Amino acid sequence: MQVEQTYHPGLDGVIAAETDLSFLDTEQGQIIIHGYDLIQLSKTNGYLDIVHLLLKGELPSEQERLALTERLSGSYDLPEAVLDVLKRLPASTHPMDALRTGVSVLGGFDTRLDDRSEEANRERAYELLAKLPAVVANSYRILEKKQVLTPKDSLSYSANFLYMITGNVPSELEERVFDQSLLLYSEHEMPNSTFAARVIASTLSDMYGALTGAVASLKGHLHGGANEAVMYMLLDANSPEEFETLLSNKLKKKEKIMGFGHRVYMKKIDPRALIMKEALAELSQAAGDDRLLKMCEAGEALMAKEKGLYPNLDYYAAPVYWMLGIPISLYTPIFFSSRTAGLSAHVIEQHRNNKLFRPRVKYTGPRYTSVQK
């Protein structure tokens, strides 16, 4: 007798994995990472602390933080062959496609590719975390026919990332805000890209394959790209009043407005958005220009009133990145680069207690009782 199975479109409400990595507590407004609240950590700790927490299960000591910094800085440089591949990409290539290619090519340089041990996978995570900022920044620079930049030994991980993108050494405020954004993007339980990585890893494929699939997932407009869309909306207006009008017209046309709402948070604000809102206020004050902040606040108030929807992280991260001088097409690649910490931790966890993902379907096609002649 066949057991009737419940159909959950989009896997809504389906628990797909057990994990001790992270959990979104929407009632408390917390993002739990190995027991710690990511929102609280964003006010006291840096991105590399979260990398250590995700990959080692605990916050680092000062000695461990220094060791991680040295481990990553020793692997910043890209193999010349990777740069050669990036240089052969068509000029029309989107940075996300360049990133996907870069992640895949890096797998060819792993001499222990068939080793699925936690130690080997953790080393892969460190290599990817070290090299992806250079892939993100320099693939864009190559496509834009700009000079390829190498990291500066005197700069921190996040400062180097931002420097390679903009060509300018960031201020202390810019470095801190960018680092905070990487921390907030680092891990978020089980979004589509993380699920994609775990599905691929469940076949015992390697980490590079799993993360290549995650890049492809994040490129989709229903997952990544919201930060880019938000910035283009903001650029279409010149004042809070114009931005309100723009959003009102979109609502009248029943168009989807990116940067608002979330599959998990639903009618609650994404707590990460509040942190980036504060960062935008700091950058605005330093620049003596709060136009983007006022526009975002006007849009936030309008959407709460008209639709009961609240900003997600991308809504305020977009103008923050704009004020940091980051090209719009790099917003999502940066998102992925920071999320590499969480994705790698999920791949390691999947390999540790693996079960192949193999769901069934709800068949809606015909079923013939005999062959038609």
N, C-alpha and C positions, 0 to 999 in steps of 0.2 A: 504494500500500500504506500503510495507516494504522499509524503507529508506536505501540506500546503505551506508555502513560504510567503512571507510578507515582503512586498515590494516597497523599497524606499528610494524614490527618484533622487539622484545625486547623492545617494547614501546618507541622506539627512537622518540624524539620530542614530546611525549605526556606529557601534564601537568597533573599530577596526584593529586596534592594537593595545596591548598593555605597555605602559612606559613609566619610568621614574624620572624622565627628563623634564617634562613641562606639563602645565595644565592651566587652562584659562578659567579662572573663577570669576564669571561675569557678575555674580551677585555681590562679591566683595570688591570688584574692580581691580583684581590682582592677576598678574601673570606669574605663575609659580615656576621657578627653575630650580630643580633639586632642593626644594623646600624654601627657597628665598623668593621674595617678591621682586620681580625685575624692575618695577616702577620705583621702588625704594632704592634698589641698587643703582639706578640711573642717576640718583642724586649724590651718591657717595663713592661709586666705583667707576672704573673705566672699561672699555670694550674688551681689552685683553684679560681682565678679571673674569668676564663672562665666558670668554673662550676657554679659560682654564676650568671654570665651573662646569661647563658643558662637557668637556672632554675628560676631565679628571674627577668630576663629582663633588668638588669642594672649591671654595674660594682660595686663591693662592696666598701664600705668605710673601713677604717682600722678596725673599730669596727666590721663590718659585716664579714670581712676577718678572724678575730680572732674567732668570733662566729662559722663560718663554720669550721675552723680548729678544734676547740674543739668538735663540733658536730660529725665530722668524727672520730676523735681520740677516742672518747668515744664508738665507735662501731667497732673498728678494729678486735676484737677477733671473731673467728668463733665458732659457737656451736660445742660441742664435737661430736654431731651426724653427722655433716657435714664432719668432719675429718674422722669419722668412715666409712662413705660411700666412701670417696676418698680412704681410705686404702683398701677397698674391690675391687677396680677396677683392672682388669688384668694388669700385668706389660707392656703389649704391647699397652696400651691405649695412644692415642695421647693427649698432653696437651689441645688441643682445645676440645676434647671429654670430658676430665675431667672438663674443664671449663663449658661446656654445662650442664653437670650433676650437678655441683656445683650451678649454677644459678637456676636450677629447684628445687633442694633440699631446697635452701634458702627460696623459696616461702612457704614451709610448716611451717615456723616459723613466718609467718606474720599473726597476730591475726585479722587483718582488711582486709583480702584478698579481700573481696567483696566490699569494699569501693573504688569507683572510683573517689572520689573527688580530686581536685588539691592538697589540703593539704596532703591527704593520699599518693597520688602518688609521691609528692615531698619528703616525708619522706622515701618512698621506694627507691627513687633515692639515697638519702643520705646513706641509709643502704647498697645498692649495691656498691656504690662508696667506702664506708669504707671497705667492706669485700672482694671485688673481688681481690685486690692485694694479700691478704692472700690466696685466692682460687688459683690464678694463680701460686704464688710462691710455696706454700706448696703442691699443687697437684703434681707439678713437683718434689719437694724434696721427697715426698712419693714414687713416681714412680721410682725415682733414689736411693731409700733406704738411703736417707740422713735425718738428723735431722730436724724436723719441727721447724721453727723459729717464735717467736712472736715479734710484733713491739716494738721498743724502744721509750719510751715517749719523749726522748730528740731530736728525729729526726722529720723532716717535713714529710708531706704526701709522696712526691716523693722520699725523701731519705729513708724512711721506705720501700717503695715498692722495691727500688733497693737493699737495705740491705737484705730483706727477700729472694730475688732471688740469690744474690751472696754470702751472708754470711759476707760481708765486708761493713763497714761504708764508704759511698762514700765521695770523696773529694768535696770541694765546686764547682769545675768545673764540676765534674761528676754529682752532684746533679742538677746543673743548666741546663746542657745539657739534662739530662733525663727528667726534668720537662718541658723543651721546647718541647721535642718530644711528650710528653703527650698532651700538648696544641695544637700542630699542628694536632694531630690525633683526637682531641676531637669532631669535627663536620665537615661535608662536604656535606651538603644539602641532596640529595636523592639518595645515592648509593643503591645497591641491599639490603644490610642488613637493612638499615633504612626503605626502602620501605616494606621489609618483616615484620618489627616490626609494621609499621603503618597498614598494611593489617590485621595482627593478632589483633592489638588493635581495629581496626574498628568493630570487632565482639563483642566488649566490654569484651574481654578476659583481664586478669590481666597483669601487667607490667612484671612479671617474665616469663609468657608465651610468651609475645612479644619479650623479650630479649633472651629467649632460642632459639626462631626461628631465631633471628638475629645472634646468635653464629653459628648456622647451616649454615646460608647463608655465613657468613664470612669465614667459613672453606673451602668453594669451591675455587679451584685454580684460577678461573677467577675473584675472588674478593679479598680475603685475600691470604696470603702465598707468595706474590711477594717478600716481604722483605727476607723471608727465601731463596727463589730461587736465589735472587741476591747474598746472602752471599755464597751459595754453588758454584756459578759461580766464585766468587772472589777467593775462596779457591782452585779452580782448576787451578789457574795461580800463578806465582811467581813474575811477573814483569809487568809493563805497556805493554811491547811488547808482552808478552805471552797472556795477557788479550785481546789485540787487535786481535791477531791471533785466540783466542777462539771465540770471537764474529764474526769475519769474516767467520769462518767455519760454525757457526750457521746460518749466513745469507745465505751462499751458499746452505745450506741444507733446507732453508726456514723454519727454526725453530723459534718459538716465543721466543723473548728475554724479560724476565721479568724485570720490573723496568723502561721501556721506554713506552712512549705514555700513553694516558688516554682517556677514553670514552668521557669526557667532554672537556678537554683541547686540544685534538687532536694535532695540530701542534705547540702548545705553551708549554713552560716549566711550570710545576707545581710550583707555587711560593713557596710552602712549601719546595721543594727540595733545593732551594737556601739557605734557613735558615739552613737546616741540613748539607749542604755542608760547610757552615761557621763553624758549630759545629764540623764537622769532622776535619777541618783544625786546630781548637783549640786543640782538643784532640791529633792530630798528633804532634803538636808542643810540647805539654806537655810531650808526650811519647818519643819524639825524634825519631819518626818513621813515615814517610809520605808515605810509600809504598802503603797502601790502598788508600790514597787520590790520588796519582799519577795514580794508576790503574783506579780509577773511572773517573778521568778527561780524561784519554786516551780513555776509553770506551764512555764517553759522546761525545767527539769530533768525534769519528768514526761513531757513530749512527747518529749524526747530518749531517755529510757529506754523508753517504751512504743511509740513509732512511728518513732524515728530521724529525727524532723523537728525543724527549728530555726527560730527566729524570723526573720521578714522585717522590713523597715523599719517597717511599720504596727504591729507588735506593741508596740514601745517608743515610737513616735511618738504613739500614742493617749494613754497616761498623761502624756506630756510636754505635749501640748496641753491636757489636762484641768487640769494644774497651772498652766498659763499662763492659765487662765480662759476658754478658747475653747469655745463651744457645740459639742456633738458633731456637729450637722448641718452644721457648716462645715469639718469635717476634710477631706472630699474636695474641696470647692471650693478650699480652700487648696492642696491637692495640685495641682490643675489650674493654679491661678494661678502657682505656682512652676514647673511643668512648661512653661508658656508659652514660656520661654526655649528649651528644647530643641525643642518642637514648631515654633516659628517657624524655628529653624535647619534643621530637617528640610524644611519647606516651601520654604525658600530653596534648599536643596540639590536638592530634587526638581525645581524649576523650572529650575535651572542645567543639569541633564543629564537631561532628562525622557524617560520612555517610559511610555505609557499602560498601566496595569495592566489586563490582560484575561485572567484564567486560564480554563481549561476545567473541565469537570465529569466525574465518573465516573457515567455514566447507569445507573440501576438500575430504570427503569420498563419497561413492555411495549413491544414493537416488532412491530406487525402487518404481515403480508405483503400483506394485501388489506383493502379497506374492508368492514367488517361491515354486513350489511343486516338 
